[in-house]
Amino acid sequence: HRLALQGPHGSLEKAVTIMVSHRLHIFAVAGASLLCLVLAAVLMAWIKMGPAAGVVSAIFLAFGGAVSYRMHLLLGLFQIPESQVVTGAVQVNSPNESGAAIDLSRLNPGSAAHAHARA
């Protein structure tokens, strides 16, 4: 978030591009982490609990399956068609000039003063 909020001019667009390109990797790491957590819980149950381990393992596996299903649904919700992906660039159309736009992601304090001087 620091790049987007406090980075140099044009960094908002760069931050959005980076996050979009790493989206699938983030979901994969989260899924692998969940798998390791459930596997560790099942193995710990078999090491420590003896006969009750089957019931406890079934509960952990059901929990892991439910969370995996929800992650799969979230992954589907976060699938954005390429034509709808935003870049972080924000443009404001000027009411005084037809077709003129100001790109807010690249705006710096000096350019605002320069724009007022031209007007």
C-alpha positions, 0 to 999 in steps of 0.5 A: 500500500505504501507504493500506491499512497506515498510513492512517486508520481505514477506509482498508483498505476504501478501498484495496481499492475503489480497486485493484479499480476500477483493475484493468482500467486497469493491465492496459491500460497494461501491454499498451500498454507491451509493445506499444511495447517490441516495436515499438521492438525491431522498428524498431531491428532494421530500422534497424541490422541490414539483411538479418538484421532479418527473423529478429530481428523474427520473434523479437521478434514471437513473444516479444511474442505469447507475453507477450500471450497470458500477459497475456490468461490473467492478465486472465482469472484476475483477473476476479472476479464482483461477488458475490465481490469483497471490500471489505477489511472484516474482521469477527470474531464475538464468541463471547459475544454472538450476532450481534455482530461487530467490524469490524476495518477500522474498529477504533481503539485507543479503541474497544477500551478502550470495548468492554472498559469496557462488558463 
